[in-house]
Amino acid sequence: ADILSLQRAVLGPAKEPPNHSTVVDIDPHCDEVRQLVEYGMAEVVDGEVKMLDRAAADILDRAPDHLMYLRALLRFVEATEDSVD
């Protein structure tokens, strides 16, 4: 988790209150967002990225580097897609 810079985002204390929205601040036109949409994990609504899982949105909101978190999330999904329904 340290290598992926996720430990702080997932396990660390929140600097701000939890994200009560599933909208995350990331470019809706990037390849990673397109892949999230294809996997059914996000939607782009009115030019904003909306995660379909509130916990994922909260973790992403706390991550120091949103794009790196998205890339790690996509790697997990791709690595497990044949073994998880």
N, CA, C and O atoms as a Maestro MAE file, in Angstrom:
{
 s_m_m2io_version
 :::
 2.0.0
}

f_m_ct {
 s_m_title
 :::
 protein
 m_atom[340] {
  # First column is atom index #
  i_m_mmod_type
  r_m_x_coord
  r_m_y_coord
  r_m_z_coord
  i_m_residue_number
  s_m_chain_name
  s_m_pdb_residue_name
  s_m_pdb_atom_name
  i_m_atomic_number
  :::
  1 25 0.826 -1.191 0.000 1 A "ALA " " N  " 7
  2 3 0.000 0.000 0.000 1 A "ALA " " CA " 6
  3 2 0.872 1.257 0.000 1 A "ALA " " C  " 6
  4 15 0.510 2.258 -0.617 1 A "ALA " " O  " 8
  5 25 2.013 1.213 0.685 2 A "ASP " " N  " 7
  6 3 2.885 2.388 0.671 2 A "ASP " " CA " 6
  7 2 3.366 2.706 -0.732 2 A "ASP " " C  " 6
  8 15 3.425 3.871 -1.124 2 A "ASP " " O  " 8
  9 25 3.710 1.673 -1.488 3 A "ILE " " N  " 7
  10 3 4.198 1.884 -2.849 3 A "ILE " " CA " 6
  11 2 3.125 2.526 -3.702 3 A "ILE " " C  " 6
  12 15 3.425 3.376 -4.541 3 A "ILE " " O  " 8
  13 25 1.888 2.136 -3.501 4 A "LEU " " N  " 7
  14 3 0.787 2.678 -4.291 4 A "LEU " " CA " 6
  15 2 0.258 3.993 -3.738 4 A "LEU " " C  " 6
  16 15 -0.651 4.587 -4.318 4 A "LEU " " O  " 8
  17 25 0.810 4.451 -2.632 5 A "SER " " N  " 7
  18 3 0.356 5.674 -1.964 5 A "SER " " CA " 6
  19 2 -1.109 5.594 -1.577 5 A "SER " " C  " 6
  20 15 -1.824 6.596 -1.576 5 A "SER " " O  " 8
  21 25 -1.541 4.392 -1.250 6 A "LEU " " N  " 7
  22 3 -2.939 4.214 -0.885 6 A "LEU " " CA " 6
  23 2 -3.143 4.101 0.617 6 A "LEU " " C  " 6
  24 15 -4.247 4.324 1.113 6 A "LEU " " O  " 8
  25 25 -2.088 3.758 1.342 7 A "GLN " " N  " 7
  26 3 -2.257 3.536 2.771 7 A "GLN " " CA " 6
  27 2 -2.881 4.744 3.451 7 A "GLN " " C  " 6
  28 15 -3.825 4.596 4.227 7 A "GLN " " O  " 8
  29 25 -2.378 5.914 3.177 8 A "ARG " " N  " 7
  30 3 -2.900 7.116 3.794 8 A "ARG " " CA " 6
  31 2 -4.343 7.370 3.368 8 A "ARG " " C  " 6
  32 15 -5.174 7.762 4.189 8 A "ARG " " O  " 8
  33 25 -4.644 7.149 2.091 9 A "ALA " " N  " 7
  34 3 -5.993 7.405 1.587 9 A "ALA " " CA " 6
  35 2 -7.004 6.421 2.163 9 A "ALA " " C  " 6
  36 15 -8.143 6.789 2.448 9 A "ALA " " O  " 8
  37 25 -6.585 5.171 2.332 10 A "VAL " " N  " 7
  38 3 -7.515 4.152 2.793 10 A "VAL " " CA " 6
  39 2 -7.550 4.073 4.310 10 A "VAL " " C  " 6
  40 15 -8.629 3.992 4.898 10 A "VAL " " O  " 8
  41 25 -6.389 4.096 4.954 11 A "LEU " " N  " 7
  42 3 -6.306 3.859 6.384 11 A "LEU " " CA " 6
  43 2 -6.095 5.111 7.219 11 A "LEU " " C  " 6
  44 15 -6.390 5.114 8.414 11 A "LEU " " O  " 8
  45 25 -5.599 6.151 6.619 12 A "GLY " " N  " 7
  46 3 -5.266 7.350 7.370 12 A "GLY " " CA " 6
  47 2 -6.480 8.156 7.777 12 A "GLY " " C  " 6
  48 15 -7.577 7.953 7.256 12 A "GLY " " O  " 8
  49 25 -6.278 9.074 8.711 13 A "PRO " " N  " 7
  50 3 -7.390 9.915 9.145 13 A "PRO " " CA " 6
  51 2 -7.822 10.868 8.036 13 A "PRO " " C  " 6
  52 15 -7.005 11.339 7.245 13 A "PRO " " O  " 8
  53 25 -9.090 11.131 7.998 14 A "ALA " " N  " 7
  54 3 -9.620 12.066 7.006 14 A "ALA " " CA " 6
  55 2 -9.217 13.481 7.394 14 A "ALA " " C  " 6
  56 15 -9.296 13.858 8.563 14 A "ALA " " O  " 8
  57 25 -8.791 14.254 6.421 15 A "LYS " " N  " 7
  58 3 -8.446 15.649 6.673 15 A "LYS " " CA " 6
  59 2 -9.704 16.499 6.708 15 A "LYS " " C  " 6
  60 15 -9.740 17.566 7.320 15 A "LYS " " O  " 8
  61 25 -10.724 16.007 6.043 16 A "GLU " " N  " 7
  62 3 -11.998 16.701 5.959 16 A "GLU " " CA " 6
  63 2 -13.091 15.687 6.238 16 A "GLU " " C  " 6
  64 15 -12.825 14.486 6.254 16 A "GLU " " O  " 8
  65 25 -14.314 16.144 6.457 17 A "PRO " " N  " 7
  66 3 -15.414 15.194 6.652 17 A "PRO " " CA " 6
  67 2 -15.557 14.285 5.432 17 A "PRO " " C  " 6
  68 15 -15.141 14.657 4.335 17 A "PRO " " O  " 8
  69 25 -16.140 13.098 5.610 18 A "PRO " " N  " 7
  70 3 -16.312 12.182 4.484 18 A "PRO " " CA " 6
  71 2 -17.075 12.825 3.330 18 A "PRO " " C  " 6
  72 15 -17.909 13.709 3.530 18 A "PRO " " O  " 8
  73 25 -16.776 12.369 2.140 19 A "ASN " " N  " 7
  74 3 -17.449 12.831 0.938 19 A "ASN " " CA " 6
  75 2 -18.857 12.244 0.935 19 A "ASN " " C  " 6
  76 15 -19.014 11.028 0.831 19 A "ASN " " O  " 8
  77 25 -19.878 13.084 1.047 20 A "HIS " " N  " 7
  78 3 -21.252 12.587 1.042 20 A "HIS " " CA " 6
  79 2 -21.820 12.562 -0.365 20 A "HIS " " C  " 6
  80 15 -22.994 12.253 -0.566 20 A "HIS " " O  " 8
  81 25 -21.000 12.882 -1.316 21 A "SER " " N  " 7
  82 3 -21.369 12.811 -2.720 21 A "SER " " CA " 6
  83 2 -20.503 11.743 -3.358 21 A "SER " " C  " 6
  84 15 -19.433 11.418 -2.843 21 A "SER " " O  " 8
  85 25 -20.947 11.207 -4.452 22 A "THR " " N  " 7
  86 3 -20.115 10.244 -5.155 22 A "THR " " CA " 6
  87 2 -19.412 10.900 -6.334 22 A "THR " " C  " 6
  88 15 -18.747 10.220 -7.115 22 A "THR " " O  " 8
  89 25 -19.554 12.222 -6.471 23 A "VAL " " N  " 7
  90 3 -18.865 12.962 -7.529 23 A "VAL " " CA " 6
  91 2 -17.425 13.187 -7.086 23 A "VAL " " C  " 6
  92 15 -17.173 13.642 -5.971 23 A "VAL " " O  " 8
  93 25 -16.485 12.865 -7.968 24 A "VAL " " N  " 7
  94 3 -15.071 13.036 -7.654 24 A "VAL " " CA " 6
  95 2 -14.442 14.026 -8.626 24 A "VAL " " C  " 6
  96 15 -14.862 14.146 -9.777 24 A "VAL " " O  " 8
  97 25 -13.435 14.724 -8.141 25 A "ASP " " N  " 7
  98 3 -12.777 15.773 -8.917 25 A "ASP " " CA " 6
  99 2 -11.661 15.182 -9.771 25 A "ASP " " C  " 6
  100 15 -10.507 15.119 -9.347 25 A "ASP " " O  " 8
  101 25 -12.015 14.755 -10.969 26 A "ILE " " N  " 7
  102 3 -11.036 14.215 -11.913 26 A "ILE " " CA " 6
  103 2 -11.555 14.467 -13.322 26 A "ILE " " C  " 6
  104 15 -12.762 14.571 -13.542 26 A "ILE " " O  " 8
  105 25 -10.642 14.563 -14.261 27 A "ASP " " N  " 7
  106 3 -10.992 14.850 -15.653 27 A "ASP " " CA " 6
  107 2 -11.903 13.757 -16.208 27 A "ASP " " C  " 6
  108 15 -11.486 12.601 -16.292 27 A "ASP " " O  " 8
  109 25 -13.127 14.092 -16.586 28 A "PRO " " N  " 7
  110 3 -14.051 13.076 -17.095 28 A "PRO " " CA " 6
  111 2 -13.660 12.514 -18.459 28 A "PRO " " C  " 6
  112 15 -14.243 11.530 -18.913 28 A "PRO " " O  " 8
  113 25 -12.683 13.129 -19.111 29 A "HIS " " N  " 7
  114 3 -12.285 12.703 -20.453 29 A "HIS " " CA " 6
  115 2 -11.030 11.828 -20.462 29 A "HIS " " C  " 6
  116 15 -10.579 11.418 -21.531 29 A "HIS " " O  " 8
  117 25 -10.459 11.536 -19.287 30 A "CYS " " N  " 7
  118 3 -9.223 10.742 -19.272 30 A "CYS " " CA " 6
  119 2 -9.535 9.262 -19.513 30 A "CYS " " C  " 6
  120 15 -10.655 8.805 -19.286 30 A "CYS " " O  " 8
  121 25 -8.535 8.535 -19.971 31 A "ASP " " N  " 7
  122 3 -8.695 7.112 -20.293 31 A "ASP " " CA " 6
  123 2 -9.130 6.290 -19.087 31 A "ASP " " C  " 6
  124 15 -9.925 5.360 -19.223 31 A "ASP " " O  " 8
  125 25 -8.616 6.624 -17.914 32 A "GLU " " N  " 7
  126 3 -8.954 5.867 -16.710 32 A "GLU " " CA " 6
  127 2 -10.440 5.983 -16.388 32 A "GLU " " C  " 6
  128 15 -11.070 5.002 -15.994 32 A "GLU " " O  " 8
  129 25 -10.993 7.163 -16.553 33 A "VAL " " N  " 7
  130 3 -12.427 7.342 -16.305 33 A "VAL " " CA " 6
  131 2 -13.230 6.556 -17.340 33 A "VAL " " C  " 6
  132 15 -14.235 5.930 -17.003 33 A "VAL " " O  " 8
  133 25 -12.798 6.586 -18.574 34 A "ARG " " N  " 7
  134 3 -13.481 5.813 -19.620 34 A "ARG " " CA " 6
  135 2 -13.508 4.331 -19.250 34 A "ARG " " C  " 6
  136 15 -14.523 3.659 -19.434 34 A "ARG " " O  " 8
  137 25 -12.388 3.822 -18.727 35 A "GLN " " N  " 7
  138 3 -12.324 2.417 -18.319 35 A "GLN " " CA " 6
  139 2 -13.246 2.144 -17.131 35 A "GLN " " C  " 6
  140 15 -13.914 1.110 -17.096 35 A "GLN " " O  " 8
  141 25 -13.292 3.054 -16.160 36 A "LEU " " N  " 7
  142 3 -14.195 2.882 -15.022 36 A "LEU " " CA " 6
  143 2 -15.640 2.790 -15.490 36 A "LEU " " C  " 6
  144 15 -16.410 1.967 -14.993 36 A "LEU " " O  " 8
  145 25 -16.003 3.634 -16.444 37 A "VAL " " N  " 7
  146 3 -17.359 3.612 -16.993 37 A "VAL " " CA " 6
  147 2 -17.616 2.274 -17.688 37 A "VAL " " C  " 6
  148 15 -18.678 1.677 -17.514 37 A "VAL " " O  " 8
  149 25 -16.650 1.805 -18.469 38 A "GLU " " N  " 7
  150 3 -16.801 0.517 -19.159 38 A "GLU " " CA " 6
  151 2 -16.984 -0.640 -18.178 38 A "GLU " " C  " 6
  152 15 -17.726 -1.580 -18.463 38 A "GLU " " O  " 8
  153 25 -16.317 -0.580 -17.031 39 A "TYR " " N  " 7
  154 3 -16.443 -1.622 -16.016 39 A "TYR " " CA " 6
  155 2 -17.698 -1.441 -15.157 39 A "TYR " " C  " 6
  156 15 -17.981 -2.276 -14.299 39 A "TYR " " O  " 8
  157 25 -18.446 -0.368 -15.377 40 A "GLY " " N  " 7
  158 3 -19.659 -0.126 -14.609 40 A "GLY " " CA " 6
  159 2 -19.406 0.413 -13.219 40 A "GLY " " C  " 6
  160 15 -20.249 0.265 -12.334 40 A "GLY " " O  " 8
  161 25 -18.254 1.039 -13.010 41 A "MET " " N  " 7
  162 3 -17.889 1.554 -11.696 41 A "MET " " CA " 6
  163 2 -18.124 3.050 -11.552 41 A "MET " " C  " 6
  164 15 -18.084 3.584 -10.444 41 A "MET " " O  " 8
  165 25 -18.368 3.724 -12.667 42 A "ALA " " N  " 7
  166 3 -18.559 5.175 -12.638 42 A "ALA " " CA " 6
  167 2 -19.451 5.587 -13.798 42 A "ALA " " C  " 6
  168 15 -19.664 4.832 -14.746 42 A "ALA " " O  " 8
  169 25 -19.966 6.801 -13.695 43 A "GLU " " N  " 7
  170 3 -20.731 7.427 -14.768 43 A "GLU " " CA " 6
  171 2 -20.193 8.836 -14.941 43 A "GLU " " C  " 6
  172 15 -19.645 9.416 -14.005 43 A "GLU " " O  " 8
  173 25 -20.347 9.380 -16.124 44 A "VAL " " N  " 7
  174 3 -20.055 10.792 -16.340 44 A "VAL " " CA " 6
  175 2 -21.406 11.467 -16.530 44 A "VAL " " C  " 6
  176 15 -22.136 11.175 -17.477 44 A "VAL " " O  " 8
  177 25 -21.725 12.381 -15.607 45 A "VAL " " N  " 7
  178 3 -23.012 13.063 -15.604 45 A "VAL " " CA " 6
  179 2 -22.760 14.563 -15.611 45 A "VAL " " C  " 6
  180 15 -22.125 15.099 -14.703 45 A "VAL " " O  " 8
  181 25 -23.258 15.230 -16.631 46 A "ASP " " N  " 7
  182 3 -23.082 16.686 -16.750 46 A "ASP " " CA " 6
  183 2 -21.618 17.099 -16.606 46 A "ASP " " C  " 6
  184 15 -21.310 18.110 -15.975 46 A "ASP " " O  " 8
  185 25 -20.727 16.315 -17.192 47 A "GLY " " N  " 7
  186 3 -19.309 16.648 -17.182 47 A "GLY " " CA " 6
  187 2 -18.583 16.328 -15.887 47 A "GLY " " C  " 6
  188 15 -17.428 16.718 -15.719 47 A "GLY " " O  " 8
  189 25 -19.243 15.620 -14.961 48 A "GLU " " N  " 7
  190 3 -18.609 15.240 -13.699 48 A "GLU " " CA " 6
  191 2 -18.543 13.722 -13.596 48 A "GLU " " C  " 6
  192 15 -19.412 13.010 -14.098 48 A "GLU " " O  " 8
  193 25 -17.489 13.245 -12.934 49 A "VAL " " N  " 7
  194 3 -17.323 11.808 -12.732 49 A "VAL " " CA " 6
  195 2 -18.051 11.424 -11.450 49 A "VAL " " C  " 6
  196 15 -17.779 11.962 -10.377 49 A "VAL " " O  " 8
  197 25 -18.969 10.494 -11.582 50 A "LYS " " N  " 7
  198 3 -19.745 10.022 -10.440 50 A "LYS " " CA " 6
  199 2 -19.414 8.555 -10.210 50 A "LYS " " C  " 6
  200 15 -19.753 7.700 -11.029 50 A "LYS " " O  " 8
  201 25 -18.751 8.266 -9.096 51 A "MET " " N  " 7
  202 3 -18.462 6.882 -8.727 51 A "MET " " CA " 6
  203 2 -19.767 6.240 -8.274 51 A "MET " " C  " 6
  204 15 -20.585 6.895 -7.628 51 A "MET " " O  " 8
  205 25 -19.966 4.991 -8.596 52 A "LEU " " N  " 7
  206 3 -21.197 4.313 -8.224 52 A "LEU " " CA " 6
  207 2 -21.106 3.670 -6.846 52 A "LEU " " C  " 6
  208 15 -22.082 3.100 -6.358 52 A "LEU " " O  " 8
  209 25 -19.948 3.759 -6.223 53 A "ASP " " N  " 7
  210 3 -19.734 3.230 -4.880 53 A "ASP " " CA " 6
  211 2 -19.268 4.370 -3.978 53 A "ASP " " C  " 6
  212 15 -18.223 4.977 -4.215 53 A "ASP " " O  " 8
  213 25 -20.057 4.652 -2.942 54 A "ARG " " N  " 7
  214 3 -19.750 5.785 -2.052 54 A "ARG " " CA " 6
  215 2 -18.409 5.602 -1.339 54 A "ARG " " C  " 6
  216 15 -17.669 6.571 -1.169 54 A "ARG " " O  " 8
  217 25 -18.084 4.376 -0.919 55 A "ALA " " N  " 7
  218 3 -16.804 4.145 -0.232 55 A "ALA " " CA " 6
  219 2 -15.631 4.430 -1.166 55 A "ALA " " C  " 6
  220 15 -14.643 5.039 -0.755 55 A "ALA " " O  " 8
  221 25 -15.737 3.994 -2.417 56 A "ALA " " N  " 7
  222 3 -14.671 4.269 -3.387 56 A "ALA " " CA " 6
  223 2 -14.538 5.767 -3.618 56 A "ALA " " C  " 6
  224 15 -13.426 6.280 -3.742 56 A "ALA " " O  " 8
  225 25 -15.661 6.469 -3.678 57 A "ALA " " N  " 7
  226 3 -15.620 7.923 -3.861 57 A "ALA " " CA " 6
  227 2 -14.945 8.599 -2.674 57 A "ALA " " C  " 6
  228 15 -14.163 9.533 -2.850 57 A "ALA " " O  " 8
  229 25 -15.244 8.128 -1.463 58 A "ASP " " N  " 7
  230 3 -14.647 8.713 -0.262 58 A "ASP " " CA " 6
  231 2 -13.143 8.476 -0.229 58 A "ASP " " C  " 6
  232 15 -12.380 9.387 0.092 58 A "ASP " " O  " 8
  233 25 -12.708 7.258 -0.558 59 A "ILE " " N  " 7
  234 3 -11.274 6.949 -0.581 59 A "ILE " " CA " 6
  235 2 -10.577 7.774 -1.654 59 A "ILE " " C  " 6
  236 15 -9.506 8.332 -1.417 59 A "ILE " " O  " 8
  237 25 -11.181 7.849 -2.828 60 A "LEU " " N  " 7
  238 3 -10.598 8.636 -3.910 60 A "LEU " " CA " 6
  239 2 -10.480 10.098 -3.511 60 A "LEU " " C  " 6
  240 15 -9.486 10.752 -3.824 60 A "LEU " " O  " 8
  241 25 -11.486 10.609 -2.827 61 A "ASP " " N  " 7
  242 3 -11.477 12.001 -2.390 61 A "ASP " " CA " 6
  243 2 -10.315 12.267 -1.436 61 A "ASP " " C  " 6
  244 15 -9.765 13.368 -1.426 61 A "ASP " " O  " 8
  245 25 -9.935 11.270 -0.634 62 A "ARG " " N  " 7
  246 3 -8.842 11.420 0.337 62 A "ARG " " CA " 6
  247 2 -7.478 11.093 -0.243 62 A "ARG " " C  " 6
  248 15 -6.459 11.416 0.368 62 A "ARG " " O  " 8
  249 25 -7.435 10.459 -1.408 63 A "ALA " " N  " 7
  250 3 -6.160 10.055 -2.007 63 A "ALA " " CA " 6
  251 2 -5.344 11.277 -2.418 63 A "ALA " " C  " 6
  252 15 -5.896 12.226 -2.976 63 A "ALA " " O  " 8
  253 25 -4.036 11.267 -2.149 64 A "PRO " " N  " 7
  254 3 -3.205 12.414 -2.524 64 A "PRO " " CA " 6
  255 2 -3.046 12.564 -4.038 64 A "PRO " " C  " 6
  256 15 -2.786 13.662 -4.529 64 A "PRO " " O  " 8
  257 25 -3.201 11.479 -4.766 65 A "ASP " " N  " 7
  258 3 -3.058 11.515 -6.224 65 A "ASP " " CA " 6
  259 2 -4.198 10.699 -6.826 65 A "ASP " " C  " 6
  260 15 -4.112 9.473 -6.904 65 A "ASP " " O  " 8
  261 25 -5.250 11.367 -7.247 66 A "HIS " " N  " 7
  262 3 -6.446 10.684 -7.745 66 A "HIS " " CA " 6
  263 2 -6.148 9.764 -8.921 66 A "HIS " " C  " 6
  264 15 -6.651 8.642 -8.975 66 A "HIS " " O  " 8
  265 25 -5.343 10.227 -9.848 67 A "LEU " " N  " 7
  266 3 -5.067 9.438 -11.042 67 A "LEU " " CA " 6
  267 2 -4.314 8.157 -10.699 67 A "LEU " " C  " 6
  268 15 -4.596 7.103 -11.270 67 A "LEU " " O  " 8
  269 25 -3.366 8.237 -9.778 68 A "MET " " N  " 7
  270 3 -2.631 7.043 -9.377 68 A "MET " " CA " 6
  271 2 -3.576 6.048 -8.693 68 A "MET " " C  " 6
  272 15 -3.466 4.842 -8.912 68 A "MET " " O  " 8
  273 25 -4.498 6.544 -7.870 69 A "TYR " " N  " 7
  274 3 -5.471 5.670 -7.226 69 A "TYR " " CA " 6
  275 2 -6.341 4.992 -8.277 69 A "TYR " " C  " 6
  276 15 -6.585 3.788 -8.196 69 A "TYR " " O  " 8
  277 25 -6.811 5.752 -9.262 70 A "LEU " " N  " 7
  278 3 -7.640 5.168 -10.317 70 A "LEU " " CA " 6
  279 2 -6.886 4.081 -11.071 70 A "LEU " " C  " 6
  280 15 -7.444 3.028 -11.380 70 A "LEU " " O  " 8
  281 25 -5.635 4.337 -11.361 71 A "ARG " " N  " 7
  282 3 -4.825 3.328 -12.062 71 A "ARG " " CA " 6
  283 2 -4.676 2.065 -11.221 71 A "ARG " " C  " 6
  284 15 -4.765 0.957 -11.750 71 A "ARG " " O  " 8
  285 25 -4.452 2.219 -9.924 72 A "ALA " " N  " 7
  286 3 -4.339 1.054 -9.038 72 A "ALA " " CA " 6
  287 2 -5.667 0.307 -8.976 72 A "ALA " " C  " 6
  288 15 -5.687 -0.923 -9.035 72 A "ALA " " O  " 8
  289 25 -6.762 1.028 -8.858 73 A "LEU " " N  " 7
  290 3 -8.084 0.412 -8.823 73 A "LEU " " CA " 6
  291 2 -8.343 -0.387 -10.095 73 A "LEU " " C  " 6
  292 15 -8.846 -1.509 -10.039 73 A "LEU " " O  " 8
  293 25 -8.001 0.189 -11.227 74 A "LEU " " N  " 7
  294 3 -8.191 -0.504 -12.503 74 A "LEU " " CA " 6
  295 2 -7.322 -1.756 -12.602 74 A "LEU " " C  " 6
  296 15 -7.748 -2.766 -13.163 74 A "LEU " " O  " 8
  297 25 -6.119 -1.692 -12.065 75 A "ARG " " N  " 7
  298 3 -5.247 -2.885 -12.085 75 A "ARG " " CA " 6
  299 2 -5.851 -4.006 -11.250 75 A "ARG " " C  " 6
  300 15 -5.793 -5.173 -11.639 75 A "ARG " " O  " 8
  301 25 -6.437 -3.653 -10.089 76 A "PHE " " N  " 7
  302 3 -7.096 -4.664 -9.264 76 A "PHE " " CA " 6
  303 2 -8.280 -5.276 -10.005 76 A "PHE " " C  " 6
  304 15 -8.460 -6.494 -10.003 76 A "PHE " " O  " 8
  305 25 -9.073 -4.439 -10.629 77 A "VAL " " N  " 7
  306 3 -10.247 -4.918 -11.370 77 A "VAL " " CA " 6
  307 2 -9.814 -5.833 -12.507 77 A "VAL " " C  " 6
  308 15 -10.376 -6.913 -12.688 77 A "VAL " " O  " 8
  309 25 -8.826 -5.409 -13.266 78 A "GLU " " N  " 7
  310 3 -8.362 -6.210 -14.397 78 A "GLU " " CA " 6
  311 2 -7.757 -7.538 -13.942 78 A "GLU " " C  " 6
  312 15 -7.918 -8.559 -14.611 78 A "GLU " " O  " 8
  313 25 -7.068 -7.521 -12.813 79 A "ALA " " N  " 7
  314 3 -6.434 -8.741 -12.311 79 A "ALA " " CA " 6
  315 2 -7.454 -9.750 -11.792 79 A "ALA " " C  " 6
  316 15 -7.186 -10.951 -11.771 79 A "ALA " " O  " 8
  317 25 -8.621 -9.266 -11.373 80 A "THR " " N  " 7
  318 3 -9.614 -10.158 -10.775 80 A "THR " " CA " 6
  319 2 -10.851 -10.359 -11.629 80 A "THR " " C  " 6
  320 15 -11.752 -11.096 -11.229 80 A "THR " " O  " 8
  321 25 -10.923 -9.733 -12.784 81 A "GLU " " N  " 7
  322 3 -12.168 -9.758 -13.553 81 A "GLU " " CA " 6
  323 2 -12.620 -11.159 -13.950 81 A "GLU " " C  " 6
  324 15 -13.820 -11.383 -14.110 81 A "GLU " " O  " 8
  325 25 -11.707 -12.104 -14.113 82 A "ASP " " N  " 7
  326 3 -12.101 -13.458 -14.489 82 A "ASP " " CA " 6
  327 2 -12.532 -14.308 -13.298 82 A "ASP " " C  " 6
  328 15 -13.127 -15.370 -13.481 82 A "ASP " " O  " 8
  329 25 -12.236 -13.848 -12.072 83 A "SER " " N  " 7
  330 3 -12.548 -14.659 -10.902 83 A "SER " " CA " 6
  331 2 -13.648 -14.076 -10.023 83 A "SER " " C  " 6
  332 15 -14.050 -14.710 -9.048 83 A "SER " " O  " 8
  333 25 -14.142 -12.889 -10.346 84 A "VAL " " N  " 7
  334 3 -15.170 -12.238 -9.537 84 A "VAL " " CA " 6
  335 2 -16.344 -11.865 -10.426 84 A "VAL " " C  " 6
  336 15 -16.164 -11.346 -11.528 84 A "VAL " " O  " 8
  337 25 -17.561 -12.138 -9.929 85 A "ASP " " N  " 7
  338 3 -18.770 -11.745 -10.671 85 A "ASP " " CA " 6
  339 2 -19.202 -10.361 -10.274 85 A "ASP " " C  " 6
  340 15 -20.199 -9.854 -10.789 85 A "ASP " " O  " 8
  :::
 }
 m_bond[339] {
  # First column is bond index #
  i_m_from
  i_m_to
  i_m_order
  :::
  1 1 2 1
  2 2 3 1
  3 3 4 2
  4 3 5 1
  5 5 6 1
  6 6 7 1
  7 7 8 2
  8 7 9 1
  9 9 10 1
  10 10 11 1
  11 11 12 2
  12 11 13 1
  13 13 14 1
  14 14 15 1
  15 15 16 2
  16 15 17 1
  17 17 18 1
  18 18 19 1
  19 19 20 2
  20 19 21 1
  21 21 22 1
  22 22 23 1
  23 23 24 2
  24 23 25 1
  25 25 26 1
  26 26 27 1
  27 27 28 2
  28 27 29 1
  29 29 30 1
  30 30 31 1
  31 31 32 2
  32 31 33 1
  33 33 34 1
  34 34 35 1
  35 35 36 2
  36 35 37 1
  37 37 38 1
  38 38 39 1
  39 39 40 2
  40 39 41 1
  41 41 42 1
  42 42 43 1
  43 43 44 2
  44 43 45 1
  45 45 46 1
  46 46 47 1
  47 47 48 2
  48 47 49 1
  49 49 50 1
  50 50 51 1
  51 51 52 2
  52 51 53 1
  53 53 54 1
  54 54 55 1
  55 55 56 2
  56 55 57 1
  57 57 58 1
  58 58 59 1
  59 59 60 2
  60 59 61 1
  61 61 62 1
  62 62 63 1
  63 63 64 2
  64 63 65 1
  65 65 66 1
  66 66 67 1
  67 67 68 2
  68 67 69 1
  69 69 70 1
  70 70 71 1
  71 71 72 2
  72 71 73 1
  73 73 74 1
  74 74 75 1
  75 75 76 2
  76 75 77 1
  77 77 78 1
  78 78 79 1
  79 79 80 2
  80 79 81 1
  81 81 82 1
  82 82 83 1
  83 83 84 2
  84 83 85 1
  85 85 86 1
  86 86 87 1
  87 87 88 2
  88 87 89 1
  89 89 90 1
  90 90 91 1
  91 91 92 2
  92 91 93 1
  93 93 94 1
  94 94 95 1
  95 95 96 2
  96 95 97 1
  97 97 98 1
  98 98 99 1
  99 99 100 2
  100 99 101 1
  101 101 102 1
  102 102 103 1
  103 103 104 2
  104 103 105 1
  105 105 106 1
  106 106 107 1
  107 107 108 2
  108 107 109 1
  109 109 110 1
  110 110 111 1
  111 111 112 2
  112 111 113 1
  113 113 114 1
  114 114 115 1
  115 115 116 2
  116 115 117 1
  117 117 118 1
  118 118 119 1
  119 119 120 2
  120 119 121 1
  121 121 122 1
  122 122 123 1
  123 123 124 2
  124 123 125 1
  125 125 126 1
  126 126 127 1
  127 127 128 2
  128 127 129 1
  129 129 130 1
  130 130 131 1
  131 131 132 2
  132 131 133 1
  133 133 134 1
  134 134 135 1
  135 135 136 2
  136 135 137 1
  137 137 138 1
  138 138 139 1
  139 139 140 2
  140 139 141 1
  141 141 142 1
  142 142 143 1
  143 143 144 2
  144 143 145 1
  145 145 146 1
  146 146 147 1
  147 147 148 2
  148 147 149 1
  149 149 150 1
  150 150 151 1
  151 151 152 2
  152 151 153 1
  153 153 154 1
  154 154 155 1
  155 155 156 2
  156 155 157 1
  157 157 158 1
  158 158 159 1
  159 159 160 2
  160 159 161 1
  161 161 162 1
  162 162 163 1
  163 163 164 2
  164 163 165 1
  165 165 166 1
  166 166 167 1
  167 167 168 2
  168 167 169 1
  169 169 170 1
  170 170 171 1
  171 171 172 2
  172 171 173 1
  173 173 174 1
  174 174 175 1
  175 175 176 2
  176 175 177 1
  177 177 178 1
  178 178 179 1
  179 179 180 2
  180 179 181 1
  181 181 182 1
  182 182 183 1
  183 183 184 2
  184 183 185 1
  185 185 186 1
  186 186 187 1
  187 187 188 2
  188 187 189 1
  189 189 190 1
  190 190 191 1
  191 191 192 2
  192 191 193 1
  193 193 194 1
  194 194 195 1
  195 195 196 2
  196 195 197 1
  197 197 198 1
  198 198 199 1
  199 199 200 2
  200 199 201 1
  201 201 202 1
  202 202 203 1
  203 203 204 2
  204 203 205 1
  205 205 206 1
  206 206 207 1
  207 207 208 2
  208 207 209 1
  209 209 210 1
  210 210 211 1
  211 211 212 2
  212 211 213 1
  213 213 214 1
  214 214 215 1
  215 215 216 2
  216 215 217 1
  217 217 218 1
  218 218 219 1
  219 219 220 2
  220 219 221 1
  221 221 222 1
  222 222 223 1
  223 223 224 2
  224 223 225 1
  225 225 226 1
  226 226 227 1
  227 227 228 2
  228 227 229 1
  229 229 230 1
  230 230 231 1
  231 231 232 2
  232 231 233 1
  233 233 234 1
  234 234 235 1
  235 235 236 2
  236 235 237 1
  237 237 238 1
  238 238 239 1
  239 239 240 2
  240 239 241 1
  241 241 242 1
  242 242 243 1
  243 243 244 2
  244 243 245 1
  245 245 246 1
  246 246 247 1
  247 247 248 2
  248 247 249 1
  249 249 250 1
  250 250 251 1
  251 251 252 2
  252 251 253 1
  253 253 254 1
  254 254 255 1
  255 255 256 2
  256 255 257 1
  257 257 258 1
  258 258 259 1
  259 259 260 2
  260 259 261 1
  261 261 262 1
  262 262 263 1
  263 263 264 2
  264 263 265 1
  265 265 266 1
  266 266 267 1
  267 267 268 2
  268 267 269 1
  269 269 270 1
  270 270 271 1
  271 271 272 2
  272 271 273 1
  273 273 274 1
  274 274 275 1
  275 275 276 2
  276 275 277 1
  277 277 278 1
  278 278 279 1
  279 279 280 2
  280 279 281 1
  281 281 282 1
  282 282 283 1
  283 283 284 2
  284 283 285 1
  285 285 286 1
  286 286 287 1
  287 287 288 2
  288 287 289 1
  289 289 290 1
  290 290 291 1
  291 291 292 2
  292 291 293 1
  293 293 294 1
  294 294 295 1
  295 295 296 2
  296 295 297 1
  297 297 298 1
  298 298 299 1
  299 299 300 2
  300 299 301 1
  301 301 302 1
  302 302 303 1
  303 303 304 2
  304 303 305 1
  305 305 306 1
  306 306 307 1
  307 307 308 2
  308 307 309 1
  309 309 310 1
  310 310 311 1
  311 311 312 2
  312 311 313 1
  313 313 314 1
  314 314 315 1
  315 315 316 2
  316 315 317 1
  317 317 318 1
  318 318 319 1
  319 319 320 2
  320 319 321 1
  321 321 322 1
  322 322 323 1
  323 323 324 2
  324 323 325 1
  325 325 326 1
  326 326 327 1
  327 327 328 2
  328 327 329 1
  329 329 330 1
  330 330 331 1
  331 331 332 2
  332 331 333 1
  333 333 334 1
  334 334 335 1
  335 335 336 2
  336 335 337 1
  337 337 338 1
  338 338 339 1
  339 339 340 2
  :::
 }
}
